[in-house]
C-alpha cells in the first residue's frame, strides 16, 4: 500500500475558499477508481507554520499512484483548481 499525503496553503484562506477547495478534493471519491482511501482535513490550529488543507490518499501500489497522477479527472479537474488557489503545495509518499 502507498500513502500519498499533500498539504495545501491557500492564497485566500477564507472560509468559502476552504470549503470550495475541500469539496473539489473530496469530489475525487467515486470518480478516480484507483483511490483506495481519501480523507480531506482542514487545519484547526491556524498557526503561521500551518497549511490550510491536508489530503490523505492510499493506493494499492506505486504504479497506481503514478496512474492517479495522470487520471483524467485528477489531472484535468482537480490539479488545475488546486494550482489556481494555492500559494504552496507539498507532498510525501511512503509505503504503508
Secondary structure in CASP SS format (residue, H / E / C, confidence):
PFRMAT SS
TARGET T0000
AUTHOR 0000-0000-0000
METHOD secondary structure of the structure
MODEL  1
X C 1.00
X E 1.00
X E 1.00
X E 1.00
X E 1.00
X E 1.00
X E 1.00
X E 1.00
X E 1.00
X E 1.00
X C 1.00
X C 1.00
X C 1.00
X C 1.00
X H 1.00
X H 1.00
X H 1.00
X H 1.00
X H 1.00
X H 1.00
X H 1.00
X H 1.00
X H 1.00
X H 1.00
X H 1.00
X H 1.00
X C 1.00
X C 1.00
X C 1.00
X C 1.00
X C 1.00
X C 1.00
X C 1.00
X C 1.00
X C 1.00
X C 1.00
X E 1.00
X E 1.00
X E 1.00
X E 1.00
X E 1.00
X E 1.00
X C 1.00
X C 1.00
X C 1.00
X C 1.00
X C 1.00
X C 1.00
X C 1.00
X C 1.00
X C 1.00
X C 1.00
X E 1.00
X E 1.00
X E 1.00
X E 1.00
X E 1.00
X E 1.00
X E 1.00
X C 1.00
X C 1.00
X H 1.00
X H 1.00
X H 1.00
X H 1.00
X H 1.00
X H 1.00
X H 1.00
X H 1.00
X C 1.00
X C 1.00
X H 1.00
X H 1.00
X H 1.00
X H 1.00
X H 1.00
X H 1.00
X H 1.00
X H 1.00
X H 1.00
X H 1.00
X H 1.00
X H 1.00
X H 1.00
X H 1.00
X E 1.00
X E 1.00
X E 1.00
X E 1.00
X E 1.00
X E 1.00
X E 1.00
X E 1.00
X E 1.00
X E 1.00
X C 1.00
END
